Amino acid sequence: MVPDINYKMLKRDFWLVNVLTGSAVLLTLFFLLLQHTGVLPSFPCVLYMVLGIYCPGCGGTRALRALLGGHFIQSLRYNPAVICGILLILYYELGAVITLIKKNGKRYMYHKMWPLAVYLSMVAVFTVARDVLLLAAHIDILKAVG
């Protein structure tokens, strides 16, 4: 049996998560602006520097820049985790909003874990495939896209 929903706590958590997420987005955009203007250098991936393979986040900054520039396909090529992560966040946000608006005792979408499992699986498969191409076939996807 699903426990009753505490709407006051849900609303508080919803606003807290959105304030923290909004702050992280603004901070990220600020750092992107600083990097774009040359005030702040772009930081290399330590895993790539040490082991010569890409981490799951490699290409994320380029993907976000491409997305902000309206280059959807290029963003997916750099790192699909950015766009898919945004869609995942919107999915859970929509569920929380519907739950708060309807207040009928049902939880909508946000408590389901399968979208998160699909997202993490996609990130893992993309990372492994990209590194296999890099190590076995010497195809560097990040350099080929740019």
C-alpha positions in Angstrom: 0.0 0.0 0.0 1.3 3.4 -0.9 1.5 5.9 2.0 -0.5 9.1 2.0 1.0 12.0 0.2 2.1 14.9 2.5 1.4 17.8 0.1 3.0 20.3 2.3 6.3 18.4 2.3 6.1 17.6 -1.4 5.6 21.3 -2.2 8.5 22.3 0.0 10.7 19.6 -1.6 9.6 20.7 -5.0 10.5 24.3 -4.5 13.8 23.3 -2.8 14.8 21.1 -5.7 13.9 23.7 -8.2 15.8 26.5 -6.4 18.9 24.2 -6.2 18.5 23.1 -9.9 17.9 26.7 -11.0 21.0 27.8 -9.2 23.1 25.0 -10.7 21.8 26.0 -14.2 22.6 29.6 -13.7 26.1 28.8 -12.3 26.7 26.5 -15.3 25.6 29.2 -17.7 27.8 31.7 -15.9 30.9 29.4 -16.2 30.1 28.8 -19.9 30.0 32.5 -20.5 33.3 32.9 -18.7 34.8 30.2 -20.9 33.3 31.6 -24.0 34.8 35.1 -23.3 38.2 33.6 -22.5 38.1 34.7 -18.8 38.1 31.1 -17.6 39.9 28.2 -19.4 38.1 25.0 -20.4 39.0 22.3 -17.9 40.2 19.0 -19.5 39.0 15.6 -18.3 41.4 14.0 -15.8 40.3 10.5 -16.9 41.1 11.3 -20.5 44.5 12.9 -19.6 45.5 9.9 -17.4 44.0 6.9 -19.2 43.2 8.2 -22.6 39.5 7.3 -22.4 36.5 9.5 -22.1 34.3 9.7 -18.9 30.5 9.7 -19.2 30.6 13.5 -18.9 33.1 14.2 -21.7 31.6 16.3 -24.4 28.9 17.6 -22.0 30.0 21.2 -22.1 30.2 21.1 -25.9 26.8 19.4 -26.0 25.3 22.1 -23.8 26.9 24.9 -25.9 25.6 23.2 -29.1 22.1 22.9 -27.6 22.1 26.5 -26.5 23.1 27.5 -30.0 20.2 25.5 -31.5 22.3 22.6 -32.8 20.3 19.7 -31.5 21.9 16.9 -33.6 25.4 18.2 -32.9 24.6 18.2 -29.2 23.4 14.6 -29.3 26.7 13.7 -31.1 28.8 15.3 -28.5 27.0 13.7 -25.5 23.4 12.5 -25.6 23.3 12.5 -21.8 22.8 16.3 -21.8 19.5 16.3 -23.8 18.3 13.1 -22.3 19.1 14.4 -18.8 17.1 17.5 -19.5 14.2 15.4 -20.7 14.4 13.2 -17.6 14.3 16.2 -15.3 11.3 17.5 -17.1 9.6 14.2 -16.8 10.0 14.1 -13.0 9.1 17.8 -12.7 5.9 17.3 -14.7 4.9 14.4 -12.4 5.5 16.5 -9.3 3.5 19.4 -10.8 0.6 17.2 -11.7 0.6 15.6 -8.3 0.6 19.0 -6.6 -2.2 20.4 -8.8 -4.5 17.4 -8.7 -4.2 16.6 -5.0 -6.2 13.4 -5.5 -3.8 11.1 -3.5 -2.2 9.7 -6.6 1.5 10.1 -7.5 2.2 10.9 -11.1 5.3 9.8 -12.9 8.0 11.2 -10.7 8.2 8.1 -8.4 8.9 5.7 -11.2 12.5 4.5 -11.4 12.5 3.0 -14.9 13.2 6.3 -16.7 16.3 6.8 -14.5 17.4 3.2 -15.2 17.0 3.8 -19.0 18.9 7.0 -18.8 21.8 5.5 -16.8 21.9 2.5 -19.1 22.0 4.8 -22.2 24.9 6.8 -20.6 26.8 3.6 -19.9 26.3 2.2 -23.4 27.3 5.5 -25.0 30.4 5.8 -22.9 31.6 2.3 -23.5 30.8 2.5 -27.3 32.7 5.8 -27.6 35.7 4.4 -25.7 35.8 1.2 -27.7 35.8 3.2 -30.9 38.6 5.3 -29.5 40.8 2.5 -28.3 40.1 -0.2 -30.9 39.4 1.7 -34.1 41.2 5.0 -33.2 38.0 6.9 -34.0 37.7 10.0 -31.7 34.0 10.9 -31.9 34.5 14.2 -30.0 37.2 15.4 -32.4 35.3 14.1 -35.4 32.1 16.1 -34.5 33.9 19.4 -33.8 
